[in-house]
C-alpha cells in the first residue's frame, strides 16, 4: 500500500503543476484547447513572434485559436496555401475575419496559415500551425 500512496501523491503533484504552470492564454475544454493567439499581446503587435508562439503548441483536431485585436488596425486572413501565405496574398483565401474577437476551430489535420492583411508583408504578422 505504501507504493500506491507514493503514486497517488506523484500524480497529484503533476496535476497541480499542469494547472498552475499552463499558459494563461490556454483554456482546456474536454480534450481540446482554446489558445489565445499572442497570449497577453493578442493579435495586436507587429513586433511579436507569432510563429514562435505557435511553435510552442501541439495542436489537435478540434482545438480553437482565439484572435483578439483592434479591428480598425488588423484582421485575420486564413490563406488557402503555403504559397499564398508566403506572398501575403488575400487571393483564394479560406476566410477573412474582422470582428476583433474571432474564434477559429481547427477542424481537420493539416497545416493552417494565418496572417493580418495590413501587416503581413511589412511586419511579418503571420504564422502557421500544424494540426495532428
N, C-alpha and C positions, 0 to 999 in steps of 0.2 A: 504493500500500500504506500510506502514512502516514495517509491518511484513514481506512482500515479500522482501524488501531490506535487512533486517537482515538475512533472509535465504540465499539470494544470496551472501552476504558478508561472511557468515559462510562457505558456500560451496567453495568459492574462497580460503579461508584460508586453508581448508582441502586439496584441490587440490595442492596448493603451498607446504604444508607440505609434502605431498606424494612425490612430485617431488624433493624437496630439501633433504629430510631425508631418501630416499630409499638407500639401499646398492649400492655402486659404482659398484659392480660386478654383478648387476642385471639389465638387459635391458628388458623392457616390449615391446613386439611386439604383437599388437592387444590384444588378451586375454591371450596370453602365455608369459612366461618369458624365458630369456636365463640367466642362473645362472652360474657365473664363479666359479668353484669348488676351494675352499680355498681362495676366494677373492684375495687380493693382493699377498698372498703367492703362489697361484697357487697349482698345484698338484706336489709340489717340496719339501715338508718338511716331514721328518719322525717324527717331533715333534708337528705338527699341529693337532688340534682336528677336524678332518674331520666329525666325527659323530655329534659333537656339531654344526658344520656349517650346516649340512644337516637338523638337528632338528629345525633350525631357519626358515625353509621354509615350505610352504604348497604347494606341487607340484600338478599340474593338468595334465591331459592328454594333450599332445602336447607341454609341456614345454621342454626345452633343457638344458642339462648340458654341459658346456664348460670346457674341461680339457686342461690346458696349463702347459707344463712340459718339462724337458730335456729328450729327447728320448734315450740318451745314458745311463741314470740312471733309468728311470721309464717307465712304460707302464700303460695301463688301461685294466683290465680284468672285464668282466661282468659275474659274477658267475651264474650258472644255478639253484642254490637252496641255501637256508639258510645253509644247512649242508656243502655244498662245500665252501661257503663264510666263515663259522666258521673255516673250516680246511685250508683256503687259498689255496684251490686246483684249479688248472687250468684245471682239467679234466672236460669234458662235459660243458664247458663254452658257453656262448651265443655270445661271441666275444672277441677278444683281439685287442687292438689298440695301435699303437706305433709311431704315426706321430709327437707327441709333441703338437699338436693343434687339438684335437678331439671334435666334437660336436655330442652329443648323444641325440636323441629325446626320450622322454618317451611316447611311443605310446598308451598304454592302462593302465587302472587302475591296481594296484598291487604293489608288493614290488620288487625293483630292487637293486641288490647287486654289489658293485664296489670295486676293490682293485688293488694295484700295486703288481705284482707278485714277484718283488725283495725285497719288503719292508713290505709285509703283515704280515708275522708271527713274524718277529723280531721287527718291529716297529709299528705294528698295523695301517698301512697306508691303511685304508679301511673305508667304510661307506655304509649305505643302505638308500634308500628313499622310502617313501610310496606315491604312486600316486593315487589321487582321481579322 
